[in-house]
Amino acid sequence: MTMVQFSGVTPSLPFFLPEDAADPKRAQEIVDKAAKMIRDFENHLETGNWFGKKEKRKEEARRIRRELEPLVREYYDIDKYEAMLIEDTLRLAIKSFHPKQSTMNIPTLRSVKPEESKVYTRTLCEMLNNFGRGNSFKVNGEVIKSSPYSVVRITLADTIRRNVPLSTANEELARIFNRMKSLLQQKKGLFVFCQNLKVFDGDDLYILKPMQMRFWSRTAALNDADEIAGAIVQSRRRH
């Protein structure tokens, strides 16, 4: 393992050499391609007229980072789910660890946008469907939105759909809340507590979620899927 430090970057990056990779040939190809891209970019900066174009120069730096990012992820064998964790850490977690005292804009505590609730539900269903491949079960999800809580309903299905219905029907939400309440009173052993409440009811799973972004990130979806899958496995063992 070699430590490589880039100019202008304080932390060092742990970097294994191509010959230590699982696929040395492909790893060397990635290194060669990245090196050429960086050399071409440096030449571009040296030959270009950047006087008075500070923002343009910054945009060029962001561009080369975007182009190099897929190569770095491939080199380190980062799959799409690990990429979700990295992106959520950069976009939400890090910016929420030490917020300025003068700001109320804390990413993990902000309200959830409709599309973000759909992304959470889609990611959760994708993970559960991956888990169910060997067991021939499929699920779909929908969001019944309200404030300060919403409900995600996961339902067993014959076919998988990509779209996630979203409704704000207060009557529907009240009906689900009442149903969850009765289930908790009658079947106290059949629900799971974590950061939010999950209740199994026949072919349906109801997830009660506070409307804060930390509960609706893709990381939350991966964690929830893992917990739900674990609950299903334990239930089958009991039966």
Secondary structure, DSSP 8 states (H G I E B T S, - for coil): -EEE--TT--S-EEE--GGGSSSHHHHHHHHHHHHHHHHHHHHHHHHS--TT-HHHHHHHHHHHHHHHHHHHHHHTT--HHHHHHHHHIIIIIHHHHS--TT----GGGS---HHHHHHHHHHHHHHHHHHTGGGT-EEEEEEE--SSEEEEEEEEESS--S---EE--HHHHHHHHHHHHHHHHH-TTSEEESSSEEEEETTEEEEEEESSGGGTSHHHHHHHHHHHHHHHHHHHHH-
